[in-house]
Amino acid sequence: MPDIIKNFRAIHHFISGIFANSRGEYTLTFVQDPDNRWYIDMPWDGNRGNLEMVAGADDLLTYLDTEHQHRVTLHVIPSDHRLTEADHPGLTGHYEMTQLDKSLFGGSHYDTSAWPGFRLSRLCICPVTLCVLGCYPKYLYVKKA
């Protein structure tokens, strides 16, 4: 019975995120386990594997973990249109990631070519993003916090 409750809570959290209307700024923390897998650090009653960063997101976090703390905190500004400093004065230091494609259950791919020195030109963010941001934004502005 407890698994049914956990699954229901996870589904509720997922659906609530999809229908959320907030489009603010986010501070997100990611942790790397001893098995070298990266996970977003957030309350979650479902399968922890759903929080795992894969398909380039894990590589970006390893790249950003310059102090080898196995923990990276990012400041994220999602937007449906391209932002400039004039639009958003807090944009300084953020790297723009442009959406390449998306699917409800397959996640969304983003162009990461703006990150200097990062070896991949694209990464995937998984559907748990819908629980955090409420959508797959066309643009993500990201900087290490």
C-alpha positions in Angstrom: 0.0 0.0 0.0 2.8 2.6 0.7 4.0 2.2 -2.9 0.6 3.2 -4.2 0.6 6.3 -2.0 4.2 7.2 -3.1 3.3 6.8 -6.8 0.1 8.9 -6.3 2.2 11.6 -4.7 4.7 11.5 -7.5 2.0 11.7 -10.2 0.3 14.6 -8.3 3.6 16.5 -8.1 4.2 15.9 -11.8 0.7 17.1 -12.8 0.9 20.1 -10.5 4.1 21.1 -12.1 2.7 20.9 -15.6 -0.2 23.2 -14.7 1.8 25.6 -12.7 1.8 29.2 -14.0 4.8 30.5 -12.2 7.7 31.5 -14.5 10.1 33.0 -11.9 13.7 32.4 -11.2 15.0 29.3 -9.6 17.9 28.2 -7.5 18.4 24.5 -8.1 20.9 22.2 -6.3 22.2 19.0 -7.8 24.2 16.3 -5.9 26.5 13.6 -7.2 26.3 10.2 -5.4 29.3 8.0 -4.8 28.3 6.1 -8.0 29.0 9.3 -9.9 25.4 9.8 -10.9 23.9 13.3 -10.6 20.4 14.0 -9.1 18.4 17.1 -8.6 18.1 17.7 -4.8 14.3 18.1 -4.3 11.5 16.5 -2.3 10.2 13.5 -4.2 8.1 10.6 -3.1 8.6 8.6 -6.4 11.4 6.6 -7.8 14.7 8.5 -7.2 15.8 7.4 -10.7 13.3 10.0 -12.1 15.5 12.7 -10.6 18.7 11.6 -12.3 20.5 13.9 -14.7 21.4 12.1 -17.9 22.1 12.7 -21.6 24.5 15.6 -21.2 23.0 17.3 -18.1 25.2 15.0 -16.0 28.2 16.0 -18.0 27.4 19.7 -17.6 27.2 19.3 -13.8 30.5 17.4 -13.7 32.0 20.2 -15.8 30.6 22.9 -13.4 31.8 21.0 -10.3 35.2 22.6 -10.5 35.8 22.3 -6.7 34.9 18.6 -6.8 32.3 19.0 -4.0 29.8 16.6 -5.7 27.3 19.4 -5.4 26.4 22.2 -7.8 23.9 25.0 -7.3 22.5 26.8 -10.4 20.5 29.9 -10.8 18.0 29.4 -13.6 15.8 31.8 -15.5 13.3 30.1 -17.8 11.8 32.2 -20.6 9.5 31.7 -23.6 11.4 34.5 -25.4 15.1 35.6 -25.7 16.1 37.9 -22.9 18.6 40.7 -22.8 20.2 42.7 -20.0 17.7 45.5 -20.7 14.8 43.0 -20.3 16.3 41.4 -17.2 19.0 43.2 -15.3 19.9 40.0 -13.3 20.9 38.2 -16.4 24.6 39.0 -16.1 26.8 35.9 -16.0 24.0 33.6 -17.2 24.6 31.3 -20.3 21.7 31.0 -22.7 20.5 27.5 -23.7 18.1 27.4 -26.6 15.5 24.7 -26.9 16.0 22.4 -29.9 13.0 20.1 -29.5 10.7 18.7 -26.8 8.3 15.9 -26.0 6.1 15.5 -23.0 7.6 12.2 -21.8 11.0 12.4 -23.7 12.2 15.6 -22.2 13.7 18.6 -24.0 17.0 19.1 -25.7 18.9 22.4 -25.4 21.8 23.9 -27.3 24.8 24.3 -24.9 27.3 25.8 -27.3 27.3 29.1 -25.4 29.1 27.4 -22.5 32.8 28.1 -23.0 34.9 24.9 -22.8 32.0 22.5 -22.4 32.5 19.6 -24.8 28.9 18.9 -25.7 26.7 21.1 -27.9 23.4 19.8 -26.6 21.9 18.2 -23.5 18.6 16.8 -22.5 16.5 17.7 -19.5 14.1 15.1 -18.4 10.3 15.4 -17.7 10.9 16.0 -14.0 11.6 19.6 -15.3 7.9 19.9 -15.6 7.6 19.4 -11.8 10.2 22.1 -11.2 9.6 24.7 -13.9 6.1 23.8 -15.0 7.1 23.7 -18.7 10.0 23.2 -21.1 10.9 26.8 -21.7 12.2 27.9 -25.1 15.2 29.5 -23.4 17.0 28.7 -20.2 19.4 31.2 -18.7 21.8 29.4 -16.3 24.7 30.3 -14.2 26.5 28.7 -11.3 25.3 30.2 -8.0 
